[in-house]
C-alpha cells in the first residue's frame, strides 16, 4: 500500500484536507474534518506544481551587470544582513518593510513579524490588506474579533437563510459551497445572493423544484443603499429583535436617525434592483429563525469597505442573528492561511492575537516573552509601503507575495519597486516581482513543510510535509530563523528546533491560541479562541457577550458613498473584478498547472450584449480595456451574466491582469484598495473605442 501524508490544500481558505503519496501524487483524505475527501479542481491539481521545472532552486544575487546570478546561501544571507543593517544605520528601522505570506504557515508568518519588530519597525503586513482588511476592521470594532462568527458545519445544520453578499463561494470556496451551503438549501434553507454578476454561485442554487434562491443583481458600489433599504424595511415592519438590541447592543438610535429621511425607492433606483425584490429579501431574512450573513471581497474592496461591512453587522444585530448556531457575520477568507497570518500578528497595528500594538500593557506582556522592546507606533500597511517605496521606504523583504500583480495600478507599482535600494524576494517560483529583486531565496513549497494554518472559520489545523524536492531550497521558517540569528545573534530569539518549537512560543503571546498544542490539534484541529489547554475551542462566537471593550455589539448607521471613480464620457463603463474557480490570485501556482490552464489559458472580459452592440464588440473578439492607469488586451465574452454598463475580468494573468487598470485609492480606515470599481473604456481590435462609439 502506498504511504500517504495528510496535509491541507494550499489554495482557498476552506481548509480542505488532502493527502500526498510517496510518489508525489495527490490522493484524497477520506475522513478529513472539513471536506471528508471531497475536493475541487484546484485542490486535485495542487501537486502538479510541486516538482515543476520553473521552481526556484538556488539562491540568486543581482550582479553589477544587472542580472541575477547563482549564489550560495551564505553569500545571500550575508548580503541580506549587510544591507538591512546599512539601511537601519543610514535611514532608521522604519525604512524597511516586510510582506508576510498568506500561503505560508502560522509559524513562518510569526517569525517574519517578530523579525520586523526585533529590527525596530511595525511595517509588516500581508495580503489581507487587499482582501478583507475592511472586514477585519469592522468586525473587530463592532463585535470583537475579525473573523467568521460561526463554523461552516453549524451554519449548514442550523441556518434557515443564507445571505451571501459580495461573495461567490461556488467559484472561490467551492467545497464550502457544495458540501455546506448547497446542502443547507437542499434541506430547506433559502439563499439571498447580492452580486453584480450572475455566476457559478447563482447557478448552484438553481435547484429544481425549489424557489428558495433570490439574486439581487446590484450596480457595483451600491451595497450600502441596498442594505439601507433592507434595514428601513425591517424598522417599518417592527421586525427588530428589541430584547436583543436593548440587552446586547449600542448605537441603535444612530441607525434610526440615519434612516429617518431615507428614500427607499430612490435608493433602489441607485442599486438597479426593484424595490419590491429588496423588501421581499428583507422579510425573508428578518423573519427567519436563524439567518447567517456571508460576506466577501465584493463588499470589502471599496473605499467604503468598512461601512459596507458595518451595515451587514447592523442587519445581524438589529434582528438578533448573532451568538448562536446558524447566524452571524461570516467573511469567507480567500487564501489557505490568510486568517492565521493575521492571527499571529503579521499586521502593522496588531501583535499576535489581535492585540493592539499601541496598547502599553498588551505590548509589555509580549515584550516580556520576546526579551526586546516593540515599537509603540503602528506601522505602514503593505499598500502604504508600496506607495512609499523609493521614498521613505528604502528596503523591502517579500515572503511569498507578488505585489506587482496583486496591488492595484500595477504599472506604478513596478516603477516604485525599481526605486528601492534593496529588495529581497523569498518564493517558490520566479514571480513578476523577482525581476526587481537584489536577492532571491528559493523556498520549499506548501507540500514540503510542516506547521499550522487557520481556515476561514477559525479552525487551526496541522500541515505535514514530505521530503524536500529540490535539495538547495529551504523552508521559509528556516530561512527566517537564520536571518534573525545572523542579525541579532545566537541569543536574539530566532534559534528554534522546527515549527513546533515556534508554535510553543507563539502560544505564549497569542491568547486565542494559548490552549492549543500540536498534540491537541491532532487530525481534527481546533477553532480559536482556545484559551486554556483542554479547551475545545468555539465553533461559534458571542453566545453571551461580545468581546468589545464594553461587551456590547456596535450598531452605526452609514450612508451611501459612490466609488471614487464613476463613469464619464471618456471612460463610460465600470470595471469590477473577481477570481475564477480554476485559477488563484496572481497565478504563481495555478498558471503552472496543466489541468487548470486547460480550463482557462487566458484572461477574458464579460460584456453585456447591449454594451457589446454599442461599442462594436462581438463574442470572442480581442478587445482593449483602458483606464486612467493602463490598458490590457483580453477576449470578450458577451453575456447577460453582467449588468449593462459594467464589465468584469480577473487578476490571474500577468500580461492582462485587471490590476493594470484598478484604482489604488484606499478606504481611509482599513487602507484597502478599491478593486471593485474603476472607470474604463472598451475598444474592439481595429474598431471604435467606447468613447468614440458614443460620439
C-alpha positions as CSV (number, residue, x, y, z in Angstrom):
1,X,0.0,0.0,0.0
2,X,1.3,3.4,-1.0
3,X,2.1,5.6,2.1
4,X,0.3,8.9,2.3
5,X,0.9,12.1,4.2
6,X,-2.1,14.1,5.2
7,X,-1.9,17.9,4.9
8,X,-4.0,20.9,4.0
9,X,-4.8,22.2,0.5
10,X,-2.7,25.3,-0.4
11,X,-5.4,27.3,-2.2
12,X,-8.5,28.9,-0.7
13,X,-9.5,29.4,2.9
14,X,-11.9,26.4,3.3
15,X,-9.1,24.3,4.8
16,X,-9.7,21.1,2.9
17,X,-7.6,18.1,3.9
18,X,-5.7,16.3,1.1
19,X,-3.1,13.6,1.0
20,X,0.2,13.3,-0.8
21,X,1.5,9.9,-1.8
22,X,5.1,8.8,-1.5
23,X,5.5,9.1,-5.3
24,X,4.4,12.8,-5.2
25,X,0.8,12.5,-6.3
26,X,-2.5,13.8,-4.9
27,X,-4.7,11.4,-3.1
28,X,-8.0,12.0,-1.2
29,X,-8.0,12.2,2.6
30,X,-11.3,10.4,3.1
31,X,-12.0,11.5,6.7
32,X,-10.5,15.0,6.6
33,X,-12.6,17.1,9.0
34,X,-13.6,19.9,6.7
35,X,-14.2,18.2,3.3
36,X,-14.5,14.5,4.1
37,X,-12.5,13.6,1.0
38,X,-14.2,15.9,-1.5
39,X,-12.0,18.3,-3.4
40,X,-12.3,21.0,-6.1
41,X,-10.4,21.2,-9.3
42,X,-7.6,23.3,-7.8
43,X,-7.0,21.0,-4.8
44,X,-7.0,18.0,-7.1
45,X,-4.3,19.6,-9.3
46,X,-2.3,21.1,-6.4
47,X,0.6,18.5,-6.7
48,X,1.2,19.4,-10.3
49,X,3.3,22.4,-9.4
50,X,5.5,20.9,-6.6
51,X,8.1,19.4,-8.9
52,X,7.6,22.0,-11.7
53,X,10.7,22.8,-13.7
54,X,10.2,26.6,-13.0
55,X,10.8,26.2,-9.3
56,X,13.4,28.5,-7.8
57,X,16.2,26.0,-6.9
58,X,19.2,28.1,-5.8
59,X,19.8,31.5,-4.2
60,X,20.5,34.3,-6.6
61,X,22.1,37.8,-6.2
62,X,21.9,40.6,-8.7
63,X,25.3,41.5,-10.0
64,X,26.8,44.7,-11.3
65,X,25.7,43.8,-14.8
66,X,22.0,44.0,-13.6
67,X,21.5,40.3,-14.0
68,X,20.7,37.6,-11.3
69,X,23.4,35.1,-10.7
70,X,23.5,31.9,-8.7
71,X,24.9,32.3,-5.2
72,X,25.5,30.3,-2.1
73,X,23.2,30.5,0.9
74,X,26.0,32.0,2.9
75,X,26.5,34.8,0.3
76,X,22.8,35.5,0.1
77,X,22.4,35.7,3.9
78,X,25.5,37.8,4.2
79,X,24.2,40.4,1.7
80,X,20.7,40.5,3.3
81,X,22.2,41.1,6.8
82,X,24.7,43.7,5.5
83,X,22.0,45.7,3.6
84,X,19.4,45.5,6.4
85,X,22.0,46.8,8.9
86,X,23.1,49.5,6.4
87,X,19.5,50.7,5.8
88,X,18.8,50.8,9.6
89,X,22.0,52.7,10.3
90,X,21.5,55.2,7.5
91,X,17.8,55.7,7.5
92,X,16.4,54.1,10.6
93,X,14.4,50.9,11.0
94,X,11.2,52.3,9.6
95,X,12.9,52.5,6.2
96,X,12.3,48.7,5.9
97,X,9.1,47.0,5.0
98,X,8.1,43.3,5.4
99,X,5.4,41.4,3.5
100,X,4.1,38.2,5.1
101,X,2.6,35.4,3.1
102,X,-0.9,34.1,3.5
103,X,0.1,30.8,1.9
104,X,2.9,30.2,4.5
105,X,2.3,28.7,7.9
106,X,1.4,30.5,11.1
107,X,4.9,29.7,12.4
108,X,6.6,31.3,9.4
109,X,4.5,34.4,9.5
110,X,5.0,34.6,13.2
111,X,8.8,34.6,12.7
112,X,8.5,37.3,10.0
113,X,6.6,39.7,12.1
114,X,8.9,39.0,15.0
115,X,11.9,39.7,12.8
116,X,10.4,43.1,11.7
117,X,9.7,44.1,15.3
118,X,13.1,43.0,16.5
119,X,14.6,45.0,13.7
120,X,12.7,48.0,15.1
121,X,9.6,48.6,12.9
122,X,5.9,47.7,12.7
123,X,6.0,48.0,8.9
124,X,4.8,44.4,8.4
125,X,1.6,43.3,6.6
126,X,0.0,40.6,4.5
127,X,-2.4,40.2,1.7
128,X,-5.5,40.5,3.9
129,X,-4.9,44.2,3.2
130,X,-6.0,43.6,-0.4
131,X,-8.9,41.2,0.5
132,X,-10.5,41.6,3.9
133,X,-8.9,44.5,5.9
134,X,-12.1,46.4,6.0
135,X,-14.0,43.3,7.2
136,X,-11.4,42.7,9.9
137,X,-11.7,46.4,11.0
138,X,-15.5,46.5,11.1
139,X,-15.9,43.1,12.9
140,X,-13.2,43.8,15.4
141,X,-14.6,47.2,16.3
142,X,-18.3,46.2,16.4
143,X,-18.2,42.6,17.6
144,X,-14.7,42.0,18.9
145,X,-12.9,39.6,16.5
146,X,-12.0,39.9,12.9
147,X,-13.2,36.5,11.8
148,X,-16.2,34.3,11.0
149,X,-18.6,34.3,13.9
150,X,-19.7,30.8,13.1
151,X,-18.4,27.5,11.8
152,X,-19.4,26.1,8.4
153,X,-20.9,23.0,9.9
154,X,-23.2,24.8,12.3
155,X,-24.3,27.1,9.5
156,X,-25.2,24.1,7.4
157,X,-27.1,22.4,10.2
158,X,-28.9,25.4,11.7
159,X,-29.2,28.4,9.2
160,X,-32.6,28.9,7.6
161,X,-31.4,31.8,5.4
162,X,-28.0,32.3,3.8
163,X,-27.5,36.0,3.0
164,X,-24.5,35.9,0.5
165,X,-23.3,39.4,-0.4
166,X,-20.3,40.2,-2.5
167,X,-19.1,36.6,-2.4
168,X,-19.0,33.9,-5.0
169,X,-18.4,30.7,-2.9
170,X,-19.2,28.3,-5.7
171,X,-16.1,29.7,-7.5
172,X,-13.9,30.9,-4.7
173,X,-14.7,28.5,-1.9
174,X,-16.2,25.6,-3.9
175,X,-16.1,22.8,-1.3
176,X,-17.8,25.1,1.3
177,X,-20.5,25.9,-1.2
178,X,-21.1,22.3,-2.4
179,X,-20.7,20.5,0.9
180,X,-22.2,23.0,3.3
181,X,-24.2,25.8,1.7
182,X,-25.9,23.9,-1.1
183,X,-26.6,21.1,1.3
184,X,-28.3,23.6,3.6
185,X,-30.5,24.7,0.7
186,X,-31.4,21.1,-0.3
187,X,-32.5,20.6,3.3
188,X,-34.8,23.7,3.2
189,X,-32.7,26.9,3.7
190,X,-33.2,30.0,1.5
191,X,-30.4,31.9,-0.3
192,X,-30.4,35.7,-0.8
193,X,-27.5,36.5,-3.1
194,X,-26.4,40.1,-3.8
195,X,-23.8,40.4,-6.6
196,X,-23.5,42.5,-9.8
197,X,-22.5,39.3,-11.7
198,X,-24.5,36.1,-12.2
199,X,-22.0,33.3,-11.6
200,X,-21.5,29.8,-10.5
201,X,-23.0,30.5,-7.1
202,X,-26.1,31.8,-8.8
203,X,-26.4,28.6,-10.8
204,X,-25.5,26.3,-7.9
205,X,-28.7,27.4,-6.1
206,X,-31.0,27.0,-9.1
207,X,-32.3,23.7,-7.7
208,X,-35.2,22.1,-9.5
209,X,-38.4,22.1,-7.5
210,X,-37.5,25.0,-5.2
211,X,-37.9,28.7,-5.3
212,X,-35.5,29.3,-2.4
213,X,-33.0,31.5,-4.2
214,X,-33.2,35.2,-4.9
215,X,-30.4,37.0,-6.8
216,X,-30.4,40.8,-6.3
217,X,-28.1,42.0,-9.2
218,X,-26.9,45.3,-7.8
219,X,-24.9,48.0,-9.5
220,X,-21.2,47.9,-8.4
221,X,-20.6,50.0,-5.3
222,X,-24.3,50.3,-4.2
223,X,-24.3,47.8,-1.3
224,X,-24.9,50.4,1.3
225,X,-28.1,51.8,-0.2
226,X,-29.4,48.2,-0.8
227,X,-28.8,47.3,2.9
228,X,-30.3,50.6,4.0
229,X,-33.5,49.6,2.1
230,X,-33.4,46.3,4.0
231,X,-32.8,48.0,7.3
232,X,-35.5,50.6,6.7
233,X,-38.0,47.8,5.8
234,X,-37.2,45.9,9.0
235,X,-37.7,49.1,11.1
236,X,-41.0,50.0,9.5
237,X,-42.4,46.4,9.9
238,X,-41.3,46.0,13.5
239,X,-39.1,43.0,12.7
240,X,-36.4,44.3,15.1
241,X,-35.4,41.9,17.9
242,X,-36.0,44.6,20.6
243,X,-34.9,42.4,23.5
244,X,-31.6,41.6,21.9
245,X,-31.0,45.2,20.8
246,X,-31.7,46.5,24.3
247,X,-29.6,44.0,26.2
248,X,-26.6,43.4,23.9
249,X,-26.1,46.4,21.6
250,X,-25.4,50.1,21.5
251,X,-25.9,52.7,18.7
252,X,-29.4,51.6,17.6
253,X,-30.7,55.2,17.9
254,X,-28.0,56.3,15.5
255,X,-29.2,53.9,12.9
256,X,-32.8,55.0,13.3
257,X,-31.7,58.6,12.9
258,X,-29.6,57.9,9.9
259,X,-32.5,56.2,8.1
260,X,-35.1,58.8,9.3
261,X,-35.4,60.7,6.0
262,X,-34.1,57.8,3.9
263,X,-35.9,57.4,0.5
264,X,-36.1,53.6,-0.2
265,X,-37.5,54.0,-3.7
266,X,-34.7,56.3,-4.7
267,X,-32.1,54.0,-3.2
268,X,-33.5,51.0,-5.1
269,X,-33.1,53.0,-8.3
270,X,-29.4,53.7,-7.4
271,X,-29.0,49.9,-6.9
272,X,-30.7,49.0,-10.1
273,X,-32.9,46.5,-8.2
274,X,-36.7,46.6,-8.0
275,X,-37.8,47.9,-4.6
276,X,-40.2,45.1,-4.1
277,X,-37.4,42.5,-4.5
278,X,-35.3,44.1,-1.8
279,X,-38.2,44.3,0.5
280,X,-39.0,40.7,0.0
281,X,-35.4,39.8,0.8
282,X,-35.6,41.9,3.9
283,X,-38.7,40.0,5.1
284,X,-37.1,36.6,4.4
285,X,-34.0,37.4,6.4
286,X,-35.7,39.2,9.3
287,X,-38.4,36.7,9.9
288,X,-36.2,33.6,9.7
289,X,-35.5,31.7,12.9
290,X,-31.7,31.7,12.1
291,X,-30.2,33.8,9.4
292,X,-26.5,33.9,8.5
293,X,-24.6,36.5,6.5
294,X,-21.7,35.6,4.3
295,X,-19.5,38.4,3.0
296,X,-16.7,38.6,0.6
297,X,-14.4,40.9,-1.4
298,X,-17.3,42.4,-3.3
299,X,-18.1,44.1,0.0
300,X,-14.6,44.8,1.4
301,X,-12.7,46.0,-1.7
302,X,-14.2,49.5,-1.8
303,X,-13.1,52.9,-0.3
304,X,-16.3,52.5,1.8
305,X,-15.5,48.8,2.7
306,X,-15.6,49.3,6.4
307,X,-19.1,50.9,6.1
308,X,-20.2,48.1,3.8
309,X,-19.4,45.5,6.4
310,X,-20.7,47.7,9.2
311,X,-24.1,47.7,7.5
312,X,-24.1,43.9,7.4
313,X,-23.3,43.9,11.1
314,X,-26.2,46.3,11.6
315,X,-28.5,43.9,9.9
316,X,-27.4,40.9,12.0
317,X,-27.5,42.9,15.3
318,X,-31.0,44.5,14.9
319,X,-32.5,41.1,14.1
320,X,-30.6,39.3,16.9
321,X,-28.9,37.0,14.4
322,X,-25.6,36.7,16.3
323,X,-24.4,34.4,19.1
324,X,-26.0,31.1,18.2
325,X,-25.6,28.4,15.6
326,X,-26.8,29.3,12.1
327,X,-26.3,33.0,12.4
328,X,-23.6,35.7,12.5
329,X,-21.5,37.6,10.0
330,X,-19.1,35.3,8.2
331,X,-16.3,36.6,5.9
332,X,-15.1,33.9,3.5
333,X,-11.3,34.2,3.5
334,X,-9.6,33.7,0.2
335,X,-6.2,32.0,1.0
336,X,-5.4,28.9,2.9
337,X,-3.8,30.8,5.8
338,X,-4.8,34.4,5.4
339,X,-6.8,34.1,8.7
340,X,-3.8,32.6,10.5
341,X,-1.4,35.2,9.1
342,X,-3.5,37.9,10.7
343,X,-4.0,35.8,13.9
344,X,-0.2,35.6,14.5
345,X,0.4,39.4,14.2
346,X,1.6,39.9,10.6
347,X,-0.1,43.3,10.5
348,X,1.2,46.8,11.3
349,X,-1.2,47.6,14.1
350,X,-1.6,44.3,16.0
351,X,0.6,41.9,17.8
352,X,-0.3,38.1,17.8
353,X,-3.9,37.5,18.9
354,X,-5.1,40.9,17.5
355,X,-3.5,42.8,20.5
356,X,-3.2,46.5,19.8
357,X,0.5,47.3,19.3
358,X,-0.1,50.8,20.7
359,X,-1.5,49.5,24.0
360,X,1.3,49.7,26.5
361,X,0.1,46.9,28.8
362,X,-0.5,44.4,25.9
363,X,2.8,45.3,24.3
364,X,4.7,44.9,27.6
365,X,3.3,41.4,28.0
366,X,4.7,40.4,24.6
367,X,8.0,42.1,25.3
368,X,8.4,40.0,28.4
369,X,8.3,36.8,26.3
370,X,10.4,38.2,23.4
371,X,13.0,39.9,25.5
372,X,13.2,43.1,23.4
373,X,11.2,46.3,23.1
374,X,8.5,46.6,20.4
375,X,7.9,49.9,18.6
376,X,4.9,51.6,20.1
377,X,3.5,53.2,16.9
378,X,1.6,51.3,14.3
379,X,3.4,50.8,11.1
380,X,2.5,51.1,7.4
381,X,0.2,48.7,5.6
382,X,1.6,46.9,2.5
383,X,-0.1,49.3,0.1
384,X,1.3,52.3,2.0
385,X,4.7,50.6,2.0
386,X,4.4,50.3,-1.8
387,X,3.4,53.9,-2.1
388,X,6.5,54.9,-0.1
389,X,8.9,52.6,-2.0
390,X,11.9,54.6,-3.1
391,X,11.0,57.4,-0.8
392,X,10.8,56.8,3.0
393,X,10.9,53.0,2.3
394,X,14.4,52.0,1.2
395,X,14.3,48.2,1.6
396,X,11.6,45.5,1.3
397,X,11.5,41.9,2.4
398,X,8.8,40.0,0.5
399,X,7.9,36.5,1.5
400,X,5.7,34.6,-0.9
401,X,3.9,37.6,-2.3
402,X,3.8,39.1,-5.8
403,X,2.9,42.8,-5.2
404,X,3.5,43.8,-8.9
405,X,0.4,41.7,-9.8
406,X,-1.6,41.8,-6.5
407,X,-1.6,45.5,-5.9
408,X,-3.7,48.0,-7.8
409,X,-2.3,50.3,-10.5
410,X,0.4,47.7,-11.2
411,X,2.3,49.8,-13.7
412,X,3.1,52.3,-10.9
413,X,4.0,49.5,-8.5
414,X,6.7,48.4,-10.9
415,X,8.2,51.9,-11.1
416,X,8.2,52.3,-7.3
417,X,9.8,48.9,-6.6
418,X,12.5,49.7,-9.1
419,X,13.4,52.7,-6.9
420,X,14.1,50.6,-3.8
421,X,17.7,50.4,-2.6
422,X,17.3,46.8,-1.6
423,X,14.6,44.1,-2.3
424,X,14.6,40.5,-1.0
425,X,12.1,38.1,-2.6
426,X,11.6,34.7,-1.0
427,X,9.4,32.4,-3.1
428,X,8.9,29.1,-4.8
429,X,8.7,30.5,-8.4
430,X,10.2,33.4,-10.3
431,X,7.3,35.9,-9.9
432,X,7.0,39.2,-11.7
433,X,8.4,40.8,-8.5
434,X,11.6,38.7,-8.8
435,X,12.6,40.9,-11.8
436,X,13.3,43.8,-9.3
437,X,14.9,41.7,-6.5
438,X,18.5,42.1,-5.4
439,X,18.4,38.8,-3.6
440,X,16.2,35.8,-4.5
441,X,15.7,33.0,-1.9
442,X,14.3,29.6,-3.1
443,X,11.7,28.3,-0.6
444,X,10.2,24.9,-0.3
445,X,6.6,24.5,-1.4
446,X,3.4,24.0,0.7
447,X,3.8,20.2,0.3
448,X,7.3,20.1,1.8
449,X,6.8,21.8,5.1
450,X,5.1,21.3,8.4
451,X,3.3,23.8,10.6
452,X,-0.2,25.1,11.3
453,X,-2.7,27.1,9.3
454,X,-6.1,28.6,10.2
455,X,-9.0,28.3,7.8
456,X,-11.9,30.6,7.1
457,X,-14.0,29.5,10.1
458,X,-11.0,29.8,12.6
459,X,-10.1,26.1,12.6
460,X,-6.4,25.7,13.2
461,X,-5.0,22.6,11.5
462,X,-1.7,20.9,11.1
463,X,0.1,20.7,7.8
464,X,2.6,17.8,7.3
465,X,5.4,17.9,4.8
466,X,7.1,15.4,2.6
467,X,10.8,15.3,1.8
468,X,12.3,18.4,0.1
469,X,12.0,18.1,-3.6
470,X,15.0,20.4,-4.6
471,X,17.9,19.9,-2.2
472,X,19.1,23.6,-2.2
473,X,15.7,25.0,-1.2
474,X,14.8,25.8,2.4
475,X,11.6,26.2,4.4
476,X,10.6,29.8,5.0
477,X,10.9,29.1,8.7
478,X,14.5,28.0,8.4
479,X,15.4,31.0,6.3
480,X,13.8,33.5,8.7
481,X,15.4,31.8,11.7
482,X,18.8,32.1,10.1
483,X,18.4,35.7,9.0
484,X,17.2,36.6,12.5
485,X,20.1,34.8,14.2
486,X,22.6,36.5,11.9
487,X,21.1,39.9,12.5
488,X,20.6,39.6,16.3
489,X,22.9,36.9,17.5
490,X,22.5,33.4,18.9
491,X,20.5,34.8,21.8
492,X,18.4,37.0,19.7
493,X,15.3,34.9,19.9
494,X,15.4,33.1,16.5
495,X,17.0,29.8,17.3
496,X,14.2,27.2,17.0
497,X,14.2,23.5,16.5
498,X,11.4,23.3,14.0
499,X,7.9,24.6,13.7
500,X,6.5,23.0,16.9
501,X,9.1,25.0,18.9
502,X,8.0,28.2,17.2
503,X,4.3,27.3,17.9
504,X,5.1,26.8,21.6
505,X,6.4,30.4,21.8
506,X,3.5,31.7,19.7
507,X,1.1,30.3,22.2
508,X,2.7,32.4,25.0
509,X,2.0,35.7,23.2
510,X,-1.3,34.8,21.4
511,X,-4.1,34.4,23.9
512,X,-6.6,32.9,21.3
513,X,-4.1,30.1,20.6
514,X,-2.8,29.6,24.2
515,X,-4.7,26.3,24.8
516,X,-3.5,24.6,21.6
517,X,-0.6,22.2,21.2
518,X,0.4,20.1,18.2
519,X,-0.8,17.0,20.1
520,X,-4.2,18.6,20.9
521,X,-4.7,19.8,17.3
522,X,-4.3,16.2,16.0
523,X,-6.1,15.5,12.8
524,X,-9.3,17.5,13.6
525,X,-7.9,20.9,14.5
526,X,-9.4,23.4,17.0
527,X,-11.4,26.5,16.4
528,X,-10.0,29.6,18.2
529,X,-10.4,31.1,20.7
530,X,-8.8,28.2,22.6
531,X,-7.8,29.9,25.9
532,X,-6.6,27.0,28.1
533,X,-5.3,23.5,27.4
534,X,-8.2,21.2,27.2
535,X,-10.5,23.9,25.9
536,X,-12.2,22.5,22.8
537,X,-12.5,25.9,21.1
538,X,-15.6,27.8,19.9
539,X,-17.4,26.8,16.7
540,X,-19.5,30.0,17.2
541,X,-18.8,33.2,19.0
542,X,-20.6,35.7,21.2
543,X,-23.2,33.4,22.8
544,X,-23.3,35.6,26.0
545,X,-21.3,38.7,25.2
546,X,-19.3,40.4,22.6
547,X,-15.5,40.9,23.1
548,X,-15.7,44.6,22.6
549,X,-14.4,46.8,25.5
550,X,-17.9,47.2,26.9
551,X,-19.2,43.8,25.8
552,X,-21.9,45.3,23.5
553,X,-22.3,44.9,19.8
554,X,-21.9,48.2,18.0
555,X,-24.6,49.5,15.6
556,X,-23.8,52.5,13.5
557,X,-25.9,54.0,10.6
558,X,-23.9,54.6,7.4
559,X,-24.7,56.5,4.2
560,X,-24.0,55.7,0.5
561,X,-20.6,56.7,-0.9
562,X,-20.2,56.2,-4.6
563,X,-16.9,54.7,-5.9
564,X,-14.1,57.2,-6.2
565,X,-14.2,56.8,-10.0
566,X,-17.5,56.8,-11.8
567,X,-18.2,56.6,-15.5
568,X,-17.9,59.6,-17.7
569,X,-17.6,60.4,-21.4
570,X,-14.0,59.2,-21.7
571,X,-14.4,56.1,-19.5
572,X,-18.1,55.2,-19.7
573,X,-18.1,51.7,-18.1
574,X,-17.5,50.4,-14.6
575,X,-15.0,47.6,-14.3
576,X,-15.4,45.1,-11.5
577,X,-13.1,42.1,-10.8
578,X,-13.2,38.6,-9.2
579,X,-11.5,35.2,-9.3
580,X,-12.2,32.0,-11.3
581,X,-12.5,28.6,-9.8
582,X,-9.7,27.3,-12.0
583,X,-7.1,29.9,-11.0
584,X,-5.9,31.6,-7.9
585,X,-4.8,35.2,-7.2
586,X,-1.7,36.2,-9.2
587,X,-1.5,32.7,-10.8
588,X,2.0,31.9,-9.5
589,X,1.0,28.3,-8.9
590,X,-2.3,27.9,-10.8
591,X,-1.0,29.1,-14.2
592,X,1.8,26.5,-14.0
593,X,-0.8,23.7,-13.6
594,X,-1.6,21.9,-16.9
595,X,-5.0,20.8,-15.6
596,X,-6.0,24.4,-14.6
597,X,-4.5,26.0,-17.7
598,X,-6.5,23.8,-20.0
599,X,-9.7,25.2,-18.4
600,X,-8.7,28.9,-18.7
601,X,-5.5,29.5,-20.6
602,X,-6.1,33.3,-21.0
603,X,-8.0,36.2,-19.5
604,X,-11.3,37.4,-20.8
605,X,-13.9,40.1,-20.0
606,X,-17.6,39.7,-19.6
607,X,-19.6,42.4,-21.6
608,X,-23.4,42.8,-21.6
609,X,-25.0,42.4,-25.1
610,X,-26.2,46.0,-25.1
611,X,-22.7,47.3,-24.4
612,X,-21.2,44.9,-27.0
613,X,-23.6,46.3,-29.6
614,X,-23.0,49.9,-28.6
615,X,-19.2,49.6,-28.8
616,X,-18.9,47.2,-31.8
617,X,-17.8,44.2,-29.8
618,X,-18.6,40.6,-30.9
619,X,-18.3,37.5,-28.7
620,X,-14.8,36.2,-29.0
621,X,-13.2,39.4,-30.2
622,X,-9.9,40.6,-28.8
623,X,-10.6,43.9,-27.1
624,X,-8.7,46.6,-25.3
625,X,-9.8,47.7,-21.9
626,X,-8.4,51.1,-20.9
627,X,-8.5,53.0,-17.6
628,X,-6.6,56.1,-16.4
629,X,-3.8,53.9,-15.3
630,X,-3.2,51.5,-18.1
631,X,-4.7,49.1,-20.7
632,X,-4.9,45.3,-21.3
633,X,-6.0,43.1,-24.2
634,X,-8.4,40.4,-23.4
635,X,-11.0,38.2,-25.2
636,X,-14.6,39.4,-25.0
637,X,-17.3,37.1,-23.7
638,X,-20.7,38.6,-24.4
639,X,-23.2,37.6,-21.7
640,X,-26.2,38.7,-19.8
641,X,-24.4,37.5,-16.6
642,X,-23.2,41.0,-16.2
643,X,-25.2,44.2,-15.9
644,X,-25.4,46.7,-18.7
645,X,-22.8,49.4,-18.1
646,X,-20.5,47.0,-16.2
647,X,-17.6,44.8,-17.4
648,X,-16.0,42.0,-15.4
649,X,-12.5,40.5,-15.6
650,X,-9.9,38.7,-13.4
651,X,-6.4,39.4,-11.9
652,X,-4.9,36.0,-12.7
653,X,-2.9,36.5,-15.9
654,X,0.3,38.6,-15.8
655,X,0.1,40.2,-19.3
656,X,-3.6,41.1,-19.0
657,X,-4.2,41.4,-15.2
658,X,-7.1,43.5,-14.1
659,X,-4.7,45.2,-11.7
660,X,-3.1,47.1,-14.6
661,X,-6.4,49.0,-14.6
662,X,-7.6,49.1,-10.9
663,X,-7.6,52.2,-8.8
664,X,-5.2,52.4,-5.8
665,X,-7.4,54.8,-3.7
666,X,-7.9,53.4,-0.2
667,X,-10.5,53.1,2.5
668,X,-9.3,55.7,5.0
669,X,-9.6,53.4,8.0
670,X,-8.7,49.9,6.7
671,X,-6.4,51.1,4.0
672,X,-7.8,48.5,1.5
673,X,-7.8,49.5,-2.2
674,X,-10.9,49.9,-4.3
675,X,-10.5,46.9,-6.6
676,X,-14.2,46.5,-7.3
677,X,-15.0,49.7,-9.2
678,X,-12.9,51.6,-11.8
679,X,-14.0,53.5,-14.8
680,X,-12.9,52.0,-18.1
681,X,-13.4,52.2,-21.9
682,X,-13.6,49.3,-24.2
683,X,-12.3,49.1,-27.8
684,X,-12.6,46.2,-30.3
685,X,-9.5,45.3,-32.2
686,X,-9.5,47.5,-35.3
687,X,-12.8,49.1,-34.1
688,X,-14.0,52.2,-32.4
689,X,-13.4,52.8,-28.7
690,X,-16.3,53.1,-26.2
691,X,-15.8,56.9,-26.2
692,X,-15.9,57.2,-30.0
693,X,-19.0,55.0,-30.2
694,X,-20.9,57.5,-28.1
695,X,-19.9,60.5,-30.3
